[in-house]
Amino acid sequence: MDNLVFRNSENPQVLFFTKTAPGWRNDLLIVANLDPARAQETVVTVPLAELGLDGDTPYVVEDLLTGARYSWRGARNYVRLDPTLQPGHVFRLQR
């Protein structure tokens, strides 16, 4: 559990944490809606330097629950979670 770190989400109803495996490079970014009744939106802050990412270069995260892929840029990224459709994301950082 020492590779799990809670991260900044600008909405207290959205939990954001990372799970990494040093040397394995299969980093996960997990985002969960804590409100079972309403959709929640937030901006999460991705720890670029800790993940070995450049702030100016786009990177791809793949949702392991749906297979959707998103191109993100920079540390701050928007997320919307609807408990009736998708209450969370388990993103794998594509390298």
N, CA, C and O atoms as a Tinker XYZ file with bonds, in Angstrom:
   380  protein
     1  N      0.809000   -1.190000    0.000000    73     2
     2  CA     0.000000    0.000000    0.000000    64     1     3
     3  C      0.856000    1.260000    0.000000    63     2     4     5
     4  O      0.317000    2.364000   -0.069000    81     3
     5  N      2.173000    1.122000    0.075000    73     3     6
     6  CA     3.010000    2.315000    0.100000    64     5     7
     7  C      3.138000    2.958000   -1.272000    63     6     8     9
     8  O      3.791000    3.992000   -1.410000    81     7
     9  N      2.525000    2.363000   -2.287000    73     7    10
    10  CA     2.558000    2.944000   -3.633000    64     9    11
    11  C      1.222000    3.579000   -4.003000    63    10    12    13
    12  O      0.981000    3.858000   -5.177000    81    11
    13  N      0.352000    3.813000   -3.026000    73    11    14
    14  CA    -0.927000    4.471000   -3.224000    64    13    15
    15  C     -0.841000    5.859000   -2.591000    63    14    16    17
    16  O     -0.507000    5.991000   -1.414000    81    15
    17  N     -1.149000    6.904000   -3.391000    73    15    18
    18  CA    -1.061000    8.277000   -2.894000    64    17    19
    19  C     -2.337000    9.015000   -3.254000    63    18    20    21
    20  O     -2.735000    9.037000   -4.418000    81    19
    21  N     -2.986000    9.624000   -2.256000    73    19    22
    22  CA    -4.161000   10.451000   -2.508000    64    21    23
    23  C     -3.716000   11.782000   -3.075000    63    22    24    25
    24  O     -2.748000   12.381000   -2.606000    81    23
    25  N     -4.436000   12.238000   -4.092000    73    23    26
    26  CA    -4.066000   13.438000   -4.848000    64    25    27
    27  C     -5.155000   14.496000   -4.754000    63    26    28    29
    28  O     -6.221000   14.271000   -4.183000    81    27
    29  N     -4.857000   15.664000   -5.333000    73    27    30
    30  CA    -5.767000   16.799000   -5.280000    64    29    31
    31  C     -6.894000   16.685000   -6.309000    63    30    32    33
    32  O     -6.665000   16.487000   -7.502000    81    31
    33  N     -8.115000   16.818000   -5.798000    73    31    34
    34  CA    -9.316000   16.978000   -6.625000    64    33    35
    35  C     -9.968000   18.261000   -6.133000    63    34    36    37
    36  O    -10.079000   18.475000   -4.925000    81    35
    37  N    -10.398000   19.115000   -7.050000    73    35    38
    38  CA   -10.970000   20.394000   -6.650000    64    37    39
    39  C    -12.401000   20.268000   -6.138000    63    38    40    41
    40  O    -12.985000   21.263000   -5.707000    81    39
    41  N    -12.977000   19.071000   -6.176000    73    39    42
    42  CA   -14.317000   18.818000   -5.673000    64    41    43
    43  C    -14.200000   17.761000   -4.576000    63    42    44    45
    44  O    -13.718000   16.661000   -4.843000    81    43
    45  N    -14.632000   18.070000   -3.336000    73    43    46
    46  CA   -14.501000   17.089000   -2.261000    64    45    47
    47  C    -15.391000   15.855000   -2.445000    63    46    48    49
    48  O    -15.233000   14.876000   -1.716000    81    47
    49  N    -16.315000   15.884000   -3.397000    73    47    50
    50  CA   -17.160000   14.727000   -3.684000    64    49    51
    51  C    -16.499000   13.766000   -4.677000    63    50    52    53
    52  O    -17.081000   12.741000   -5.031000    81    51
    53  N    -15.287000   14.097000   -5.126000    73    51    54
    54  CA   -14.557000   13.243000   -6.070000    64    53    55
    55  C    -13.209000   12.875000   -5.457000    63    54    56    57
    56  O    -12.401000   13.743000   -5.124000    81    55
    57  N    -12.989000   11.582000   -5.318000    73    55    58
    58  CA   -11.745000   11.051000   -4.771000    64    57    59
    59  C    -10.778000   10.769000   -5.923000    63    58    60    61
    60  O    -11.164000   10.195000   -6.941000    81    59
    61  N     -9.526000   11.175000   -5.751000    73    59    62
    62  CA    -8.511000   10.950000   -6.784000    64    61    63
    63  C     -7.254000   10.423000   -6.102000    63    62    64    65
    64  O     -6.759000   11.010000   -5.140000    81    63
    65  N     -6.742000    9.293000   -6.623000    73    63    66
    66  CA    -5.487000    8.773000   -6.104000    64    65    67
    67  C     -4.724000    8.072000   -7.213000    63    66    68    69
    68  O     -5.288000    7.699000   -8.242000    81    67
    69  N     -3.434000    7.902000   -6.984000    73    67    70
    70  CA    -2.577000    7.200000   -7.935000    64    69    71
    71  C     -2.025000    5.950000   -7.270000    63    70    72    73
    72  O     -1.863000    5.881000   -6.052000    81    71
    73  N     -1.745000    4.971000   -8.109000    73    71    74
    74  CA    -1.103000    3.738000   -7.654000    64    73    75
    75  C     -0.014000    3.432000   -8.675000    63    74    76    77
    76  O     -0.286000    3.288000   -9.867000    81    75
    77  N      1.195000    3.336000   -8.202000    73    75    78
    78  CA     2.326000    3.127000   -9.092000    64    77    79
    79  C      3.127000    1.918000   -8.642000    63    78    80    81
    80  O      3.093000    1.524000   -7.476000    81    79
    81  N      3.835000    1.352000   -9.574000    73    79    82
    82  CA     4.734000    0.245000   -9.280000    64    81    83
    83  C      6.109000    0.634000   -9.810000    63    82    84    85
    84  O      6.347000    0.562000  -11.016000    81    83
    85  N      7.015000    1.044000   -8.929000    73    83    86
    86  CA     8.336000    1.479000   -9.369000    64    85    87
    87  C      9.016000    0.444000  -10.266000    63    86    88    89
    88  O      9.072000   -0.744000   -9.951000    81    87
    89  N      9.528000    0.934000  -11.387000    73    87    90
    90  CA    10.207000    0.068000  -12.332000    64    89    91
    91  C      9.279000   -0.663000  -13.287000    63    90    92    93
    92  O      9.723000   -1.186000  -14.310000    81    91
    93  N      8.004000   -0.704000  -12.962000    73    91    94
    94  CA     7.048000   -1.427000  -13.795000    64    93    95
    95  C      6.398000   -0.521000  -14.827000    63    94    96    97
    96  O      6.017000   -0.986000  -15.902000    81    95
    97  N      6.269000    0.743000  -14.525000    73    95    98
    98  CA     5.722000    1.780000  -15.416000    64    97    99
    99  C      4.294000    1.471000  -15.859000    63    98   100   101
   100  O      3.934000    1.720000  -17.009000    81    99
   101  N      3.499000    0.942000  -14.974000    73    99   102
   102  CA     2.090000    0.695000  -15.240000    64   101   103
   103  C      1.299000    1.522000  -14.233000    63   102   104   105
   104  O      0.606000    0.982000  -13.370000    81   103
   105  N      1.416000    2.850000  -14.360000    73   103   106
   106  CA     0.837000    3.759000  -13.392000    64   105   107
   107  C     -0.669000    3.884000  -13.584000    63   106   108   109
   108  O     -1.153000    3.987000  -14.711000    81   107
   109  N     -1.410000    3.873000  -12.469000    73   107   110
   110  CA    -2.862000    3.995000  -12.501000    64   109   111
   111  C     -3.283000    5.302000  -11.848000    63   110   112   113
   112  O     -2.725000    5.720000  -10.834000    81   111
   113  N     -4.277000    5.935000  -12.453000    73   111   114
   114  CA    -4.906000    7.140000  -11.918000    64   113   115
   115  C     -6.367000    6.774000  -11.686000    63   114   116   117
   116  O     -7.087000    6.483000  -12.642000    81   115
   117  N     -6.811000    6.783000  -10.449000    73   115   118
   118  CA    -8.161000    6.346000  -10.118000    64   117   119
   119  C     -8.969000    7.538000   -9.631000    63   118   120   121
   120  O     -8.534000    8.285000   -8.754000    81   119
   121  N    -10.162000    7.707000  -10.218000    73   119   122
   122  CA   -11.048000    8.812000   -9.876000    64   121   123
   123  C    -12.416000    8.218000   -9.572000    63   122   124   125
   124  O    -12.925000    7.412000  -10.351000    81   123
   125  N    -13.023000    8.608000   -8.440000    73   123   126
   126  CA   -14.308000    8.038000   -8.045000    64   125   127
   127  C    -15.254000    9.125000   -7.536000    63   126   128   129
   128  O    -14.854000   10.014000   -6.784000    81   127
   129  N    -16.519000    9.035000   -7.961000    73   127   130
   130  CA   -17.570000    9.919000   -7.481000    64   129   131
   131  C    -18.070000    9.371000   -6.147000    63   130   132   133
   132  O    -18.511000    8.224000   -6.075000    81   131
   133  N    -18.005000   10.180000   -5.093000    73   131   134
   134  CA   -18.458000    9.761000   -3.774000    64   133   135
   135  C    -19.936000   10.051000   -3.543000    63   134   136   137
   136  O    -20.492000    9.658000   -2.518000    81   135
   137  N    -20.574000   10.736000   -4.488000    73   135   138
   138  CA   -21.986000   11.103000   -4.380000    64   137   139
   139  C    -22.814000   10.096000   -5.175000    63   138   140   141
   140  O    -22.752000   10.100000   -6.405000    81   139
   141  N    -23.583000    9.238000   -4.517000    73   139   142
   142  CA   -24.331000    8.207000   -5.239000    64   141   143
   143  C    -25.562000    8.723000   -5.979000    63   142   144   145
   144  O    -26.186000    7.972000   -6.728000    81   143
   145  N    -25.921000    9.997000   -5.781000    73   143   146
   146  CA   -27.158000   10.520000   -6.363000    64   145   147
   147  C    -26.951000   11.514000   -7.505000    63   146   148   149
   148  O    -27.831000   11.657000   -8.354000    81   147
   149  N    -25.820000   12.197000   -7.546000    73   147   150
   150  CA   -25.624000   13.261000   -8.533000    64   149   151
   151  C    -24.287000   13.137000   -9.255000    63   150   152   153
   152  O    -23.300000   12.631000   -8.722000    81   151
   153  N    -24.306000   13.622000  -10.485000    73   151   154
   154  CA   -23.058000   13.718000  -11.242000    64   153   155
   155  C    -22.176000   14.783000  -10.588000    63   154   156   157
   156  O    -22.668000   15.790000  -10.080000    81   155
   157  N    -20.900000   14.543000  -10.612000    73   155   158
   158  CA   -19.938000   15.482000  -10.043000    64   157   159
   159  C    -18.863000   15.770000  -11.086000    63   158   160   161
   160  O    -18.469000   14.896000  -11.857000    81   159
   161  N    -18.399000   17.028000  -11.089000    73   159   162
   162  CA   -17.325000   17.462000  -11.979000    64   161   163
   163  C    -16.177000   17.988000  -11.139000    63   162   164   165
   164  O    -16.380000   18.510000  -10.043000    81   163
   165  N    -14.988000   17.845000  -11.658000    73   163   166
   166  CA   -13.817000   18.346000  -10.935000    64   165   167
   167  C    -12.649000   18.512000  -11.886000    63   166   168   169
   168  O    -12.698000   18.112000  -13.050000    81   167
   169  N    -11.615000   19.106000  -11.364000    73   167   170
   170  CA   -10.309000   19.124000  -12.019000    64   169   171
   171  C     -9.363000   18.391000  -11.085000    63   170   172   173
   172  O     -9.256000   18.725000   -9.905000    81   171
   173  N     -8.676000   17.386000  -11.623000    73   171   174
   174  CA    -7.694000   16.637000  -10.847000    64   173   175
   175  C     -6.301000   17.113000  -11.228000    63   174   176   177
   176  O     -6.069000   17.550000  -12.355000    81   175
   177  N     -5.389000   17.026000  -10.291000    73   175   178
   178  CA    -4.016000   17.463000  -10.526000    64   177   179
   179  C     -3.121000   16.236000  -10.615000    63   178   180   181
   180  O     -2.877000   15.555000   -9.619000    81   179
   181  N     -2.640000   15.967000  -11.809000    73   179   182
   182  CA    -1.782000   14.803000  -12.075000    64   181   183
   183  C     -0.343000   15.162000  -11.699000    63   182   184   185
   184  O      0.148000   16.210000  -12.118000    81   183
   185  N      0.342000   14.327000  -10.926000    73   183   186
   186  CA     1.722000   14.602000  -10.515000    64   185   187
   187  C      2.704000   14.301000  -11.655000    63   186   188   189
   188  O      3.342000   13.249000  -11.670000    81   187
   189  N      2.814000   15.216000  -12.587000    73   187   190
   190  CA     3.597000   14.981000  -13.807000    64   189   191
   191  C      5.037000   14.576000  -13.520000    63   190   192   193
   192  O      5.520000   13.583000  -14.066000    81   191
   193  N      5.719000   15.325000  -12.680000    73   191   194
   194  CA     7.139000   15.036000  -12.421000    64   193   195
   195  C      7.324000   13.648000  -11.813000    63   194   196   197
   196  O      8.245000   12.923000  -12.188000    81   195
   197  N      6.449000   13.277000  -10.876000    73   195   198
   198  CA     6.556000   11.957000  -10.242000    64   197   199
   199  C      6.331000   10.826000  -11.244000    63   198   200   201
   200  O      6.876000    9.733000  -11.090000    81   199
   201  N      5.529000   11.095000  -12.266000    73   199   202
   202  CA     5.239000   10.076000  -13.272000    64   201   203
   203  C      6.179000   10.156000  -14.474000    63   202   204   205
   204  O      6.028000    9.399000  -15.433000    81   203
   205  N      7.146000   11.070000  -14.422000    73   203   206
   206  CA     8.123000   11.194000  -15.502000    64   205   207
   207  C      7.557000   11.823000  -16.756000    63   206   208   209
   208  O      8.005000   11.522000  -17.862000    81   207
   209  N      6.560000   12.710000  -16.590000    73   207   210
   210  CA     5.929000   13.351000  -17.746000    64   209   211
   211  C      6.348000   14.807000  -17.845000    63   210   212   213
   212  O      6.583000   15.474000  -16.838000    81   211
   213  N      6.438000   15.287000  -19.079000    73   211   214
   214  CA     6.747000   16.679000  -19.367000    64   213   215
   215  C      5.435000   17.459000  -19.382000    63   214   216   217
   216  O      4.445000   16.990000  -19.945000    81   215
   217  N      5.415000   18.626000  -18.779000    73   215   218
   218  CA     4.206000   19.423000  -18.689000    64   217   219
   219  C      3.663000   19.920000  -20.011000    63   218   220   221
   220  O      2.479000   20.245000  -20.098000    81   219
   221  N      4.487000   19.988000  -21.041000    73   219   222
   222  CA     4.047000   20.500000  -22.333000    64   221   223
   223  C      3.657000   19.414000  -23.328000    63   222   224   225
   224  O      3.074000   19.710000  -24.371000    81   223
   225  N      3.967000   18.184000  -23.021000    73   223   226
   226  CA     3.717000   17.089000  -23.951000    64   225   227
   227  C      2.405000   16.394000  -23.607000    63   226   228   229
   228  O      2.192000   16.017000  -22.455000    81   227
   229  N      1.518000   16.219000  -24.595000    73   227   230
   230  CA     0.281000   15.475000  -24.313000    64   229   231
   231  C      0.591000   14.022000  -23.945000    63   230   232   233
   232  O      1.601000   13.462000  -24.372000    81   231
   233  N     -0.285000   13.434000  -23.156000    73   231   234
   234  CA    -0.157000   12.029000  -22.789000    64   233   235
   235  C     -1.539000   11.404000  -22.831000    63   234   236   237
   236  O     -2.548000   12.106000  -22.759000    81   235
   237  N     -1.585000   10.100000  -22.947000    73   235   238
   238  CA    -2.855000    9.390000  -23.099000    64   237   239
   239  C     -3.119000    8.576000  -21.845000    63   238   240   241
   240  O     -2.228000    7.916000  -21.308000    81   239
   241  N     -4.378000    8.639000  -21.387000    73   239   242
   242  CA    -4.833000    7.771000  -20.310000    64   241   243
   243  C     -5.940000    6.889000  -20.882000    63   242   244   245
   244  O     -6.826000    7.366000  -21.591000    81   243
   245  N     -5.877000    5.604000  -20.567000    73   243   246
   246  CA    -6.875000    4.643000  -21.034000    64   245   247
   247  C     -7.713000    4.192000  -19.854000    63   246   248   249
   248  O     -7.175000    3.758000  -18.835000    81   247
   249  N     -9.038000    4.292000  -19.987000    73   247   250
   250  CA    -9.937000    3.839000  -18.934000    64   249   251
   251  C    -10.043000    2.317000  -19.023000    63   250   252   253
   252  O    -10.561000    1.785000  -20.005000    81   251
   253  N     -9.559000    1.626000  -18.010000    73   251   254
   254  CA    -9.570000    0.169000  -18.025000    64   253   255
   255  C    -10.974000   -0.399000  -17.843000    63   254   256   257
   256  O    -11.189000   -1.586000  -18.090000    81   255
   257  N    -11.936000    0.421000  -17.418000    73   255   258
   258  CA   -13.314000   -0.044000  -17.255000    64   257   259
   259  C    -14.094000   -0.013000  -18.556000    63   258   260   261
   260  O    -14.952000   -0.865000  -18.787000    81   259
   261  N    -13.800000    0.973000  -19.419000    73   259   262
   262  CA   -14.574000    1.146000  -20.659000    64   261   263
   263  C    -13.751000    0.988000  -21.931000    63   262   264   265
   264  O    -14.308000    0.771000  -23.007000    81   263
   265  N    -12.439000    1.093000  -21.815000    73   263   266
   266  CA   -11.585000    1.063000  -22.999000    64   265   267
   267  C    -11.418000    2.423000  -23.659000    63   266   268   269
   268  O    -10.658000    2.550000  -24.618000    81   267
   269  N    -12.116000    3.447000  -23.163000    73   267   270
   270  CA   -11.992000    4.801000  -23.726000    64   269   271
   271  C    -10.595000    5.338000  -23.473000    63   270   272   273
   272  O     -9.976000    5.057000  -22.447000    81   271
   273  N    -10.115000    6.116000  -24.433000    73   271   274
   274  CA    -8.794000    6.734000  -24.330000    64   273   275
   275  C     -8.962000    8.240000  -24.421000    63   274   276   277
   276  O     -9.740000    8.746000  -25.230000    81   275
   277  N     -8.218000    8.950000  -23.577000    73   275   278
   278  CA    -8.280000   10.405000  -23.542000    64   277   279
   279  C     -6.872000   10.964000  -23.652000    63   278   280   281
   280  O     -5.932000   10.434000  -23.060000    81   279
   281  N     -6.738000   12.034000  -24.413000    73   279   282
   282  CA    -5.468000   12.739000  -24.515000    64   281   283
   283  C     -5.504000   13.911000  -23.542000    63   282   284   285
   284  O     -6.336000   14.810000  -23.671000    81   283
   285  N     -4.609000   13.897000  -22.580000    73   283   286
   286  CA    -4.514000   14.965000  -21.590000    64   285   287
   287  C     -3.226000   15.728000  -21.814000    63   286   288   289
   288  O     -2.270000   15.210000  -22.393000    81   287
   289  N     -3.212000   16.970000  -21.347000    73   287   290
   290  CA    -2.013000   17.816000  -21.418000    64   289   291
   291  C     -1.928000   18.591000  -20.110000    63   290   292   293
   292  O     -2.923000   19.135000  -19.631000    81   291
   293  N     -0.748000   18.635000  -19.550000    73   291   294
   294  CA    -0.553000   19.383000  -18.319000    64   293   295
   295  C     -1.044000   18.638000  -17.093000    63   294   296   297
   296  O     -1.546000   17.517000  -17.180000    81   295
   297  N     -0.887000   19.284000  -15.954000    73   295   298
   298  CA    -1.223000   18.649000  -14.681000    64   297   299
   299  C     -2.716000   18.689000  -14.378000    63   298   300   301
   300  O     -3.249000   17.744000  -13.796000    81   299
   301  N     -3.397000   19.760000  -14.762000    73   299   302
   302  CA    -4.807000   19.923000  -14.396000    64   301   303
   303  C     -5.698000   19.404000  -15.523000    63   302   304   305
   304  O     -5.602000   19.853000  -16.665000    81   303
   305  N     -6.575000   18.439000  -15.177000    73   303   306
   306  CA    -7.445000   17.823000  -16.173000    64   305   307
   307  C     -8.863000   17.665000  -15.627000    63   306   308   309
   308  O     -9.068000   17.337000  -14.458000    81   307
   309  N     -9.835000   17.908000  -16.509000    73   307   310
   310  CA   -11.254000   17.882000  -16.164000    64   309   311
   311  C    -11.795000   16.455000  -16.191000    63   310   312   313
   312  O    -11.464000   15.664000  -17.074000    81   311
   313  N    -12.636000   16.142000  -15.199000    73   311   314
   314  CA   -13.297000   14.844000  -15.127000    64   313   315
   315  C    -14.745000   15.074000  -14.699000    63   314   316   317
   316  O    -15.018000   15.877000  -13.807000    81   315
   317  N    -15.674000   14.355000  -15.349000    73   315   318
   318  CA   -17.081000   14.369000  -14.953000    64   317   319
   319  C    -17.513000   12.928000  -14.739000    63   318   320   321
   320  O    -17.294000   12.069000  -15.593000    81   319
   321  N    -18.129000   12.670000  -13.588000    73   319   322
   322  CA   -18.558000   11.317000  -13.241000    64   321   323
   323  C    -20.037000   11.332000  -12.869000    63   322   324   325
   324  O    -20.459000   12.079000  -11.986000    81   323
   325  N    -20.813000   10.503000  -13.550000    73   323   326
   326  CA   -22.244000   10.376000  -13.307000    64   325   327
   327  C    -22.493000    9.001000  -12.696000    63   326   328   329
   328  O    -22.185000    7.991000  -13.329000    81   327
   329  N    -23.047000    8.934000  -11.472000    73   327   330
   330  CA   -23.207000    7.629000  -10.828000    64   329   331
   331  C    -24.144000    6.679000  -11.565000    63   330   332   333
   332  O    -24.072000    5.469000  -11.349000    81   331
   333  N    -25.021000    7.190000  -12.428000    73   331   334
   334  CA   -25.918000    6.307000  -13.177000    64   333   335
   335  C    -25.265000    5.758000  -14.438000    63   334   336   337
   336  O    -25.728000    4.764000  -14.997000    81   335
   337  N    -24.187000    6.404000  -14.890000    73   335   338
   338  CA   -23.511000    5.966000  -16.114000    64   337   339
   339  C    -22.126000    5.398000  -15.849000    63   338   340   341
   340  O    -21.804000    4.280000  -16.249000    81   339
   341  N    -21.325000    6.191000  -15.172000    73   339   342
   342  CA   -19.956000    5.774000  -14.858000    64   341   343
   343  C    -19.510000    6.487000  -13.586000    63   342   344   345
   344  O    -19.117000    7.652000  -13.635000    81   343
   345  N    -19.565000    5.800000  -12.453000    73   343   346
   346  CA   -19.223000    6.444000  -11.186000    64   345   347
   347  C    -17.723000    6.609000  -10.951000    63   346   348   349
   348  O    -17.321000    7.255000   -9.982000    81   347
   349  N    -16.895000    6.041000  -11.815000    73   347   350
   350  CA   -15.456000    6.159000  -11.621000    64   349   351
   351  C    -14.673000    5.823000  -12.860000    63   350   352   353
   352  O    -15.201000    5.276000  -13.829000    81   351
   353  N    -13.402000    6.162000  -12.810000    73   351   354
   354  CA   -12.445000    5.822000  -13.866000    64   353   355
   355  C    -11.263000    5.112000  -13.223000    63   354   356   357
   356  O    -10.841000    5.466000  -12.122000    81   355
   357  N    -10.738000    4.121000  -13.903000    73   355   358
   358  CA    -9.448000    3.534000  -13.566000    64   357   359
   359  C     -8.597000    3.740000  -14.808000    63   358   360   361
   360  O     -8.630000    2.948000  -15.750000    81   359
   361  N     -7.829000    4.834000  -14.781000    73   359   362
   362  CA    -7.001000    5.178000  -15.934000    64   361   363
   363  C     -5.633000    4.539000  -15.810000    63   362   364   365
   364  O     -5.020000    4.551000  -14.742000    81   363
   365  N     -5.159000    3.974000  -16.924000    73   363   366
   366  CA    -3.765000    3.517000  -17.013000    64   365   367
   367  C     -3.030000    4.506000  -17.894000    63   366   368   369
   368  O     -3.467000    4.800000  -19.007000    81   367
   369  N     -1.932000    5.011000  -17.406000    73   367   370
   370  CA    -1.124000    5.949000  -18.160000    64   369   371
   371  C     -0.440000    5.220000  -19.294000    63   370   372   373
   372  O      0.299000    4.263000  -19.060000    81   371
   373  N     -0.676000    5.659000  -20.527000    73   371   374
   374  CA    -0.047000    5.045000  -21.697000    64   373   375
   375  C      1.325000    5.688000  -21.906000    63   374   376   377
   376  O      1.460000    6.911000  -21.864000    81   375
   377  N      2.317000    4.867000  -22.128000    73   375   378
   378  CA     3.681000    5.372000  -22.351000    64   377   379
   379  C      4.166000    4.974000  -23.708000    63   378   380
   380  O      5.291000    5.304000  -24.082000    81   379
